[in-house]
Amino acid sequence: MSGDPFADMMVAEMPYLRAFALSLSGSTSVADDLVQETLVKAWTHAGSFEKGTNFRAWLVTILRNTYFNQYRKLSREVQDSDHVHAGQIAVGGEQESSASMRDMQRAINLLPPDQREILLMIGVTELSYEEAAQICNIAVGTVKSRLNRARARLAELLGLTGDGPAGADRAIEDRKTLRQS
C-alpha cells in the first residue's frame, strides 16, 4: 500500500477496469491504454470524487466516456475495410479455449450497443443495477430489461438454448455466422 488512500483505491479497481475495457474494446493494448488514461483522468480530477459514493462506478464512468470519445474519433479515421493490414497480423494457435473466447467475443460484439454495455457493466465490472442505471442515466427497470435481452441473445448466438432439434440447427447456423463475422 502506498499510504495514499485514493491511490490505493485506484490500484484495487484496476483489474475491474481492465476487464471492462477489454470487453469494450476487444484488444488488450487498447484496454491497457484505456485503463491508463482513466487512471490519469481520475488522478487529475480526484477532487471531483464525492466521498461516500461508489468509487468503482465513478471510474467506470470515466473509462466509458473515454472509450466513447475515442470511438467517435476513430469513426472519422480511415478504416481497413479491405483487411490488407489485418491480414498481415500473425494468428495464434487454434486451441479450443481460444476459439471459445473468440466465439464469445464475437457474440458479444453482435449484441446491440446498449445491451452489450449493460452486460459488461453488470457481468464484468460487477456494478449493481442501480449503479449501471446511474452511469447510463436510465431507469433500473431498463437496465434489467437490457440485461435480460442481452443474456437471451447471447445464449442464442452461442447455441446454449435448449429447445430441441430445431434449436440445435439454429445454434449450428448461429455458430457459422459468428465464425464468418
C-alpha positions as CSV (number, residue, x, y, z in Angstrom):
1,M,0.0,0.0,0.0
2,S,1.2,3.5,-0.9
3,G,-0.1,5.3,2.2
4,D,-2.3,7.4,-0.1
5,P,-5.9,6.1,0.3
6,F,-7.0,7.5,-3.1
7,A,-4.1,5.8,-4.9
8,D,-4.8,2.5,-3.0
9,M,-8.4,2.6,-4.1
10,M,-7.4,3.2,-7.7
11,V,-4.9,0.3,-7.6
12,A,-7.6,-2.0,-6.2
13,E,-10.0,-1.2,-9.0
14,M,-7.5,-1.8,-11.8
15,P,-8.5,-5.4,-12.5
16,Y,-12.2,-4.5,-12.9
17,L,-11.3,-1.5,-15.1
18,R,-9.1,-3.7,-17.3
19,A,-11.7,-6.4,-17.7
20,F,-14.4,-3.8,-18.6
21,A,-12.0,-2.0,-21.0
22,L,-11.0,-5.4,-22.6
23,S,-14.7,-6.3,-23.1
24,L,-15.5,-2.9,-24.6
25,S,-12.5,-2.7,-27.0
26,G,-11.7,-6.4,-27.7
27,S,-8.0,-5.5,-27.6
28,T,-5.6,-5.9,-24.7
29,S,-3.4,-3.0,-25.9
30,V,-6.4,-0.7,-26.3
31,A,-7.7,-1.9,-22.9
32,D,-4.4,-1.1,-21.2
33,D,-4.3,2.3,-22.8
34,L,-7.9,3.0,-21.7
35,V,-7.2,2.0,-18.1
36,Q,-4.1,4.1,-18.0
37,E,-5.9,7.1,-19.4
38,T,-8.8,6.5,-17.0
39,L,-6.5,6.4,-14.0
40,V,-4.7,9.6,-15.2
41,K,-8.0,11.4,-15.5
42,A,-9.2,10.1,-12.2
43,W,-6.0,11.3,-10.5
44,T,-6.2,14.7,-12.2
45,H,-9.8,15.1,-11.1
46,A,-9.6,13.4,-7.7
47,G,-11.2,16.5,-6.1
48,S,-14.4,15.9,-8.1
49,F,-14.9,12.4,-6.5
50,E,-17.5,12.7,-3.8
51,K,-16.6,10.7,-0.7
52,G,-19.2,8.1,0.3
53,T,-20.2,7.4,-3.3
54,N,-19.2,4.3,-5.3
55,F,-15.6,4.7,-6.4
56,R,-15.8,1.9,-9.0
57,A,-18.8,3.4,-10.6
58,W,-17.0,6.8,-10.8
59,L,-14.0,5.1,-12.5
60,V,-16.2,3.1,-14.9
61,T,-18.0,6.3,-15.9
62,I,-14.6,7.9,-16.7
63,L,-13.5,4.8,-18.6
64,R,-16.8,4.6,-20.5
65,N,-16.7,8.2,-21.5
66,T,-13.1,8.0,-22.6
67,Y,-13.8,4.9,-24.7
68,F,-16.8,6.5,-26.5
69,N,-14.8,9.7,-27.1
70,Q,-12.0,7.7,-28.7
71,Y,-14.6,5.6,-30.6
72,R,-16.1,8.8,-32.1
73,K,-12.6,10.0,-33.1
74,L,-11.8,6.6,-34.7
75,S,-15.0,6.7,-36.7
76,R,-13.6,9.6,-38.6
77,E,-10.4,7.8,-39.5
78,V,-9.7,5.6,-42.5
79,Q,-10.8,2.1,-41.9
80,D,-9.1,-1.1,-43.0
81,S,-12.2,-2.3,-44.9
82,D,-10.2,-4.5,-47.4
83,H,-8.4,-6.1,-44.5
84,V,-4.9,-5.5,-46.0
85,H,-3.4,-4.6,-42.7
86,A,-5.4,-7.1,-40.7
87,G,-4.2,-9.9,-43.0
88,Q,-0.6,-9.2,-42.0
89,I,-1.2,-10.0,-38.3
90,A,0.0,-13.3,-37.2
91,V,-2.7,-15.7,-35.9
92,G,-2.3,-17.7,-32.7
93,G,-3.0,-21.4,-32.3
94,E,-6.4,-22.9,-32.6
95,Q,-6.9,-24.2,-29.1
96,E,-10.5,-24.8,-28.0
97,S,-10.4,-22.2,-25.3
98,S,-9.1,-19.6,-27.7
99,A,-11.9,-20.5,-30.2
100,S,-14.5,-20.4,-27.4
101,M,-13.3,-16.9,-26.3
102,R,-13.4,-15.7,-29.9
103,D,-16.9,-17.0,-30.3
104,M,-17.9,-15.3,-27.0
105,Q,-16.3,-12.0,-28.1
106,R,-18.0,-12.2,-31.5
107,A,-21.3,-12.9,-29.9
108,I,-21.0,-10.0,-27.5
109,N,-20.0,-7.8,-30.4
110,L,-23.2,-8.8,-32.3
111,L,-25.3,-7.5,-29.4
112,P,-26.9,-4.1,-29.8
113,P,-24.6,-1.5,-28.1
114,D,-27.0,-0.6,-25.3
115,Q,-27.4,-4.3,-24.4
116,R,-23.6,-5.0,-24.7
117,E,-22.8,-2.1,-22.5
118,I,-25.1,-3.2,-19.7
119,L,-24.0,-6.8,-19.9
120,L,-20.4,-5.7,-19.5
121,M,-21.2,-3.3,-16.7
122,I,-23.1,-5.9,-14.7
123,G,-21.0,-9.0,-15.7
124,V,-17.5,-7.7,-15.9
125,T,-17.3,-4.7,-13.6
126,E,-19.8,-6.2,-11.1
127,L,-21.8,-3.0,-10.8
128,S,-25.2,-3.2,-9.3
129,Y,-28.3,-2.5,-11.4
130,E,-28.7,0.9,-9.7
131,E,-25.0,1.9,-10.3
132,A,-25.3,0.9,-14.0
133,A,-28.6,2.8,-14.3
134,Q,-27.0,5.9,-12.8
135,I,-23.9,5.7,-15.1
136,C,-26.1,5.3,-18.2
137,N,-28.7,7.8,-17.0
138,I,-31.6,5.3,-17.4
139,A,-34.1,3.6,-15.1
140,V,-33.2,0.4,-13.2
141,G,-36.0,-1.4,-15.0
142,T,-34.4,-0.5,-18.3
143,V,-31.1,-1.9,-17.1
144,K,-32.8,-5.2,-16.1
145,S,-34.6,-5.4,-19.4
146,R,-31.5,-4.8,-21.5
147,L,-29.5,-7.3,-19.4
148,N,-32.2,-9.9,-19.8
149,R,-32.4,-9.4,-23.6
150,A,-28.6,-9.4,-23.9
151,R,-28.3,-12.7,-22.0
152,A,-31.0,-14.3,-24.0
153,R,-29.5,-13.2,-27.3
154,L,-26.0,-14.3,-26.2
155,A,-27.4,-17.7,-25.3
156,E,-29.0,-18.0,-28.8
157,L,-25.8,-16.9,-30.5
158,L,-23.7,-19.4,-28.6
159,G,-26.2,-22.2,-29.1
160,L,-27.0,-22.5,-25.4
161,T,-30.8,-22.6,-25.8
162,G,-32.3,-26.0,-25.2
163,D,-35.3,-26.1,-27.5
164,G,-34.9,-29.5,-29.2
165,P,-33.6,-30.3,-32.7
166,A,-34.8,-27.0,-34.2
167,G,-32.8,-25.1,-31.6
168,A,-29.7,-27.2,-32.3
169,D,-30.0,-26.5,-36.1
170,R,-30.3,-22.7,-35.3
171,A,-27.3,-22.9,-32.9
172,I,-25.2,-24.5,-35.7
173,E,-26.2,-21.7,-38.1
174,D,-25.5,-19.1,-35.5
175,R,-22.0,-20.5,-34.8
176,K,-21.3,-20.4,-38.6
177,T,-22.4,-16.8,-38.6
178,L,-20.2,-16.0,-35.7
179,R,-17.1,-17.5,-37.3
180,Q,-17.8,-15.7,-40.6
181,S,-18.2,-12.3,-38.9
